[in-house]
Amino acid sequence: MTATIVEAERRPSGVGAWFAHVGAVLGAVPGAYREAIGRRPRRTILLTILVVLAVTYPLVNRFFLQEFSRNVFPLPIPDDTVVTFMLIFGIMAIGLNIVAGFAGLLDLGYVAFYALGAYTAAFLSSPHFGFVDINILANTPPGFPGIHIPFWFILPLAMIVAGTFGALLGAPTLRLRGDYLAIVTLGFGEIVPVVFRNLADVTFSFSILFLNVSVQHLNLTGGPLGINPIDPPYLPFLGITFNASAGFAPAYLAMFLLVFALLFARNLEHSRIGRAWMAIREDELAAEMMGVNTVRTKLLAFALGASFAGIAGSLQAAYLGATTSDFFQFSTSILVLIMVILGGIGNIWGVLVGAIALVYVDKTFLPYLGQQIQTISPSFPNPAQFNFLFFGLILVVMMRFRPEGFIPNRQRAAQLSAHALAAAAVERGEVIGLDNTGLDLDVTPPGQTEVGEDARAAEVPKEARDL
């Protein structure tokens, strides 16, 4: 026992322990991969090929596919901008999956946190506030007006700001469930873009003891025009700038942030808090009776889910070099929710596939289809104008034939399969009744007819029937 205590005291703690853990995990990757090859060779090889294709796609697209599509045969190939937005929306879908998939909380105002992350980057890395001169290790000349902080410092700040507002949204909605929670979050999602649109002329004054503060006609958010330009992410040692004109480099930055989001969400799913979220999703009252602190757990779901949207919003603003309230409409919240549902609510890889598929359809396939149709018949309407109509049709078809999504969560798929089997049994006449949970109340074996009401009445004594 003494040796164990001494060994525990020698272990690193704090940041050293974290780096030691990361090193141990990376060192165990080759052995884990060999074990996976031996246990599931076909699945492991397929996943390896998919990962290699995903990592090399920006390079292959730049040096081969684009030339082929321009000079040989036009193909609906996503360009660097579309790939970057696929990854940005993938981060958002993973964050919303924490709220809606893990904790079972319907959030229709998720775009508000996306806007908060974008405006955090805009405030801290642009010349918008020209009356101050703050330049901290940024890629701007000294004396350049405004606030200029590197993107790598803004990223955690955007997470904190969005997570804080996520907790503030969750605090007054803890007793709400279902449709009522959706209505409140919908209101929050509508309020935030309107606030950013209307804070272009702020005037106020107040006095506290001997302190007098007066602000006259302050342009806080740029109004409908937004804030422009915003400093792009920059690597000083390599001299790489990750803006919209940087080719495939921003796609790899977004890929790096997406991997971080995947690992973070994966660890959350298998942690104690992840199990508490799933308990609340299945039955909040039962989870509370089992000792789960539902207040803290739901607040953490809102805060952590919002922080992912903060990452995506700050990356989007820095990548495009501008942000405006028009980027953050209610339709964006619905689009991300559709990604989560179609991909497989509760499954991290499923929602990522849903995000990639819908962004591809929205930004590449429908415009390509419209160009081909316009070539044949210029009077025919462009399908890209009806993107949400197509998304709705896709959603209806998926709910009819595969309600669990592309890559379903195992538990949800099992529940839906159980309900489908019970419904089929009812149609075949094998099940007499179901309760509201879908459990059999009375089962008649196959090949045996159901007892009729007259026969059942005949089994009752005459004295009882007279009563």
N, C-alpha and C positions, 0 to 999 in steps of 0.2 A: 504493500500500500504506500509506503514511504517512497519507493522508487517511482511509483505512478505519479505521486504529487510532484516530485522533482522533475520528472519528464514533462508534466504539464506546465510547470513554471518555466522550463526552457523553451517552450514553443513560442513563436513570435505572436504578437498581438497587434491589433489596430491595422494600420495600412500594410505593415510587413506581413501580417497573417493573410491579408487579402491577396497580396501579390504571390505569397507562397501557395495559396489555394489555387490561384489561376495557373501558376506554373505546374502544380501537380495535375490539374485537369488537362492542360495541354500535353504534358508528358504521358498521360494515360490514353491519349487519342489513338496512337498507332495500335496499341494492344486492343482497345475497344473495337477498332475497325476490323482487325483480324478476327476477333471473336464474332462480329456481326457477319463477316463474309462466311465463316464456317457455319453459323446458325441459319442465316437467311441469305444465301448467295444471290439469288435472282433479285430480290427486293433491294439489297444493298448495292448491287451493281447498277440497277436502274436509277436509284437515287443519286449515285455518284455521277452517272452520265448527266442527269438533270442539273446537278449543281455545277458541273464543269461547263455545260452549255449556258447556264445563267450567268456565270462569272465571265465567260469569254464572249458573250453576245454583243456587248457594246463595241468591242474591237472588231469582231467579225462583221457586224453591221456597218461600221464605218469604212472598212477597207474592202469589203466584198459585196454585201447584200445591197447597199445603196447604189453602187455602180451597176449591178445586175438589174435592179428595178428600174433605173433610169435609161439604160442603154439597150437592154435585151427584152425584158417583159415586165410590165408594171405589176407589182405585188403589194398587198396590204401589209407592209413591214413597218413596225413601229420605229420611229426615229429616236434620237437621243433624248429629246424633250419628252416624248411620250413614255419612254422607259423610266425617266426620272420621276414623272408624275405617277407611274405605276407603283414605284417604290414608296413615294410620299403617301399615297392613298393606302398602300399596304400597312404603313406605320399607323395611320389613323384607324384602319379596320381592326388592327390588333388591339389598339386602345379601347375602341368601342366594344370589342369582344370581351374585355375585362368587365365592363359594366353590364352589358346585355347578355353575354354568353356565360360568364362565370357566376356573376351575382344575380342574374335574372332581373335587372332593373332596366326598364325601357327608357332610353334617353333620346329624345327627338331634337335636342338643342346642342348636339355635339359640335356643330360648326362654330359655336361661340368660343370654345377653347382653341380651335384652329385659328380664329381671328385674334385671340389674345396672344398667342405665340407669335403670329406674324407682326402685330403692332409692337410687341416687345422688341423684336429684332429691328423694326423700323425706328423706334425711339432711340435705341442705343447704338445704332450704326448708320447714321445718316446726317446730313447737314440741316435737318428740319429745324432744330432748335439753334438757329444761327447766332443767338445772343450769348451763347456759351462756347467755350473752346476746351473740349476734353478729348484727348487723344492718348489712348493707352495701348501701346504695342500694336496699333492698327496699321494697315497698309495704305496710309494717307500721309501727305506731306505735313510737317509741323505747321501749326497755325491755321490749318484748315478748319472752317467754322463747323459747329455742331458737336455731337457726341459720337465718338468713333471707338468702339470696343471690339476686339476680335470675336468672330463668330463662335469660337470654341468656348469663350466665356459667356456669351449670350445664350448658348444652348441650355446649360443648366438653369440659368435665370428664367428662360422661357418655360422650362418644366416646372419650376417653383411657382411662377405666376399663374400658369394654367391650372396646376394642381391646387393652389390656394383657392382660386375661384371655383374649382370643382367641389372642394370641401364646403365652401360657402353656399353653393347651390344645393348640396346634399343635406346640409344642416336643417333647413326648414321643411324638407320633403321626406324626413325619415318615417313619418307615419302614413305616407301616401303609398299606394300600390297601384299597379296596373294602369288603367286609362288616366287616372288622376295624376299619377307621377308623370306620364307622358305629356299631359297638358301643361304642367308646370315647367318641365324642361323645354317644351316647345316655346313657351313664352320667353324663357331665358334666351333661347337661341334667336328669337326675333328681336329682343331688346338690344343685345350687344352690338350687332351691326348698325342698328339705328343710332345708338349712342356714338359710335365711331364716326358715323356720317354727319352728325350734327354738332360735334365738338370742334367746329372750325372758327368759332367766334365766342370765346369764353370770357365773361366779365363777372368778377365777384370781389368782395372785400369783407374783411372781418377784423376784429380787434380783440386781443387777449392781453389784459393788464396793460403793459407799456408797449406791446407789440401790435403794430398796425400793418396789415397785409392788404394790398390792393392790386388786382390784376385787371387790365383793360384790353379787351379785344385780342386775347391770346388764341392763336391758331394751333390747337393741340393735336389734331389728327389729320389735318389737311382737307377735311370735308369730303365731298364726292370725288375730288381729284386724288385723294390719298397722299402718300408720302413717296417721294422719288427724288434722287436715287438712293438706294440702300447698298451699303458695302457688301460685296460678295465674300464668301468664305475664301480664305487664303492660307496656303502653306508657305511660310517664309523660307524654310530650308530648301524646298524643292522649286519654289517660284511658280506654283500652280494656283490658278484662280478658278474657283468653281462657280462660274456664272453661266447664263444661258448661251453665251457665245464660246464656251470652252470645250465644245464637242462632247466626248464621252466621259470626261473627268467628273462632272457632277453626278453621273449615274453611279460611279463607284463610291462617291461620298454618300449618296442616298442608300446604296447597298450596305455600306458599313453601318450606318445608323439603323437600317432595317435588321441587320444581324444582331445588333445590340438590343433592339426591341424584342426580337424573337427569343433571345436567351433570357432576357428579363421576364417576359411574360411566361415562358416555359418554367422558370424557377418559381414564379408566383403560383402557377397552376398546381405544382406539386408540393407547395409549402403548406404550413398550417393555416395561413390566411386564405389560401386557395381552397382548401377543404371547407373552411368556414363559409366562403362565398357560395360554394356549391350546395352546402346545407341550407343556406338561406334561399337559394334558388328553388330547391325542391319543396321546402316547407319552413317558412320563417318562424312560425310559432313553435314547431318542434325543435328547430335549431336553438331558439332562445331557451326552451326548457332544458336542453342538453348543455347549457352553459355558454353558448356563443354570445359574445357581446355584439348584438346586431347593430347598435348605434355606431360603434367604432368601425365595425367591419364594412358597413355600407358607405360610411364616409371615406374609408380607404379606397373602396372601389371607385367612387366618383373622382377622388383626387388622383389616383394612379392612372385611371383611364384618361382623365383630362390632360395629364402630363405628357402622354404620348401625342395627343393632338397639339400640344405646345411645341414639341419637337418638329412635327410635320409643318406647322405654321411658320416657325422661324426658318426652316429650311426652304420653304416655298418662297417666302419674302426675300431671303438672301439670294436665292437662285435667280428669280425673275428681276431683282433689283428694284422692285416697286411693290406697293400694296395699297389696296383700296377696299372700301366696304362692299363693293360690287362682287368681290371674290367670295364673299361669305354669305350666300343666300341659303334659305331654308332647304332648297333642293339639294344642296351639298350634304346636309345631314341625312336626308332620305337616301341619297346615293350611297353613302357609307353604310347605312343600315341595310340596304339591299345587298351590298357586298357581303356583309356578315351573314345574312340569312341564306343567300344563294351558296356561299362557300361552305357553310356548315357551322351554325351558331354553336359556340362552345369549343370549336376545334381551331387551334392557332393556324395550322397549315391550311385548313379549309378556307378561312377568311382571307388569307393571303392569296390563295388561288382565285377567290371571288373578286378581290380588288384588282388583280392583274387582268382578269377576264373582262370585267366591266369597263375599266379604263381603256383597254384595247378596243372594245366594241365602240365606245363613245368617241375616242380621239383618233382611231385609225381605220377600223373596218367600215363604219357608217360613212365617213367622208370619202373613203375609197369607193364604196358602193355608189355614193352620190355622183362621183366623177364619171363612173362607168355608165350610169343611167343618163346623165346629162349628155354624154357623147352620143348615145343612141337616140334619146328623145329630150331635147332641151326644155320642152314645156312640162315635163314631169317634175313634181316637187322633189326636193332634196331630202333623202331619208334622214340626214343628220339633224334636220329641224324637228324630227319626231323621236328623238333619242329616248325620252322618258316613256313614250308610248311603247317602244320596243322593250324597254326594261320592264314595264308592267306586264307585257305579254310573256316575257321570259319568266317573270316571277309566278304568273298564273300557271304556266306549263310545269315549272319546277314544283310548285305546291301540289299539283295534281299527280305527277308521276314520281317525283323524288323529293318529298317534303323535308327530308333531313339534310339536304344540301349536297354539294359536290363531294366533299370529304367530311362525313358527319362525325360528330362526337359519339363515342361508343354508347354512352348511357342514353343519349337522346335517340339514337338509332334503335336501340333495344326497346325503348318506350314506344316509339312510333310503330315498330314491328309488332309489339304486343297488341296495340290498339287495332292495327290492320288485321291481325289474326282473329281478334275478338269480333270485329265487324264482319269478317268473312264467315265466322261461325254463326253469327246471327242470321246472315243471309241464307245459310244452308239449313237453318232450323235446329242447329245443335245446341244453341244457347237460348234459354228462355228469357233471361233478363240480365241487365248490366246495371251496376251502380254508377255514380258519377266519376269514379276513378277508372272505369273500364274493367273491373274485376267481375268474374262470373259469380252470379248469385244462385243460379240453378242451371245445371248442365244435363242435357239429355244425351246419352251415348248415341253414336251414329248407328242408324238402322233401327232405332227404337222410336216409335211414335210418341208424340207428346200426349199426356193425359188430358182429356177434354174436361170442360167445366161440368157437364152433366155427369160424367163418370165420377169426378171428384165429389160432386154433391151427393151421389148415390152412396158413397162411402160414409157419409155423415149420418149418425143415428136419426131416426124420425123425430124423436123428442127434441133434439137440438135444432132440426130444421123448422119445427113448429115455433120454437122460440124466435 
